[in-house]
Amino acid sequence: MYLSSSALRGVAWSAIAFSAAQASYIIDSHSFGQDGKAVSPNLRAIPHFNLKGEAWDPEIHSDRVILTPPWPGNKRGALWSEEPLHHAGDWQVDLAFRVSGMDRGGGNLQLWYTRDSQKDSPPASLYTANKFDGLVLVIDQYEGRGGSIRGFLNDGNMDIKAHSDPDTLSFGQCDYAYRNLGALSNIRLKQAHGTLEVTIDGRPCFSTNKVKLPEGYYFGISASSAENPDSFEIHRFIVSTTNTYTREEPGSHHQQQQDHQQQSPDKVPPRVHQAYRQMLKDRDQQRHDASPNIPQMVEDVFAANIKSQQDQFEDLHNRIQIITHRIDDLFDMLDQYMIDQDERFNQIMGRMTPMHDQVSAIQRNVEKVERTSMETLRDLESKDFKDMIYQLHLAVEQGHTRISSALPTQMADVVGKHGPSMTTFLFIAVAMQIMVLGAWRVYKARRHGAPKKYL
């Protein structure tokens, strides 16, 4: 096959253009450990990140950060970026970590992307964090599967730690045995072309096209260990984007968007819409004060009563002006109505979310009761209690036989040991005879010495 020089040049330029289109640029202010670089230049701090621990100080090494130690347990560590991500559109996060511990060790690792940074708060997990606005990926041993990766979203209104069953709130999950692998595990969070995708070691975990993460949020990594601890090590954290204009000046595009929003009053956020409408009304009031002779209402007249062209023009001008003002008022009322409906809809949805959670919790409790009832019914139907009743009857009969046979012997033994002897009976009989004889002698002596009576 022969290719001309022009064709070769075309193929080369196409390859270069494709490579440039697919090139990704690392955001240095949100990354560490990239391109074989050391995690920390001085082993005391990580540039552009805030490191914090609870009950211990996380360790910084040249190639990794140890958020929780291998011993003792019940420790926490967190790593938060000091600057928000000002990159709209496509971006991705690559996290390389390793987990090691004893056979029955436990703990969890979280990858956060939230509106507010938690660098000033104690390190927290999904089950201990306050209300947050954003995304969190949780890596733990959920339901004893040996490991899983789950994604959770919150708009800042839900208190996940107070939920009756927070594990049911995940919008995506996959199983992944992450403990004691030896090699590094690589998890990737990617937002591109309207799709949010999570992969682990190059394999798809879950994805959705219903979630779009905004810019201006903070990245964070937190880990906590159980009483039987797992050690969580972070080796790389790389944030990259395909937008070349954001490589050197990450804040420029964000400033341009803010300027554009200020120049577009139709896209003003709802919380400042009221102020904008009030400004328009104040302006109309100023115009009215400046020209008080402009009529606000024109009375109906017969056309025959308008004689001159000047009167006709004046009447037509005033009516058109009044119609324009009324149309403006209608638009203002419609705008206010739409805003009120949006606020009411948001309030209703805010109220329905807790109700939905309560209904789900009640439904789960009912299902648990039904499962327990069915298991009890199956046990009662499947087991034969005749043998148990026969064994109980036999035990009662044997106990009765033992008591009947042992009672006379026990009674004789009690009487033999604790009853009076024959000598005692003889002594009592002789004593009684002596007492009777002594009483008779006393009686005879008194009777013989008594005075005699004669008639």
JOFEN-V159121 format. One record per helix or strand of 2 or more residues. SS is the DSSP state (a for helix, b for strand). FROM is the first residue (numbers start at 1). TO is the last residue. If there is no record, write none. Layout:
SS|FROM|TO + SS|FROM|TO
//
This chain:
a|5|22 + b|25|26 + a|28|30 + a|34|36 + b|49|54 + b|59|60 + b|65|66 + b|76|81 + b|91|101 + b|106|114 + b|133|140 + a|142|144 + b|148|155 + a|160|162 + a|166|169 + b|172|175 + b|185|192 + b|195|200 + b|203|208 + b|217|225 + b|229|241 + a|244|246 + a|252|263 + a|265|267 + a|270|290 + a|303|305 + a|309|382 + a|386|418 + a|422|449
//
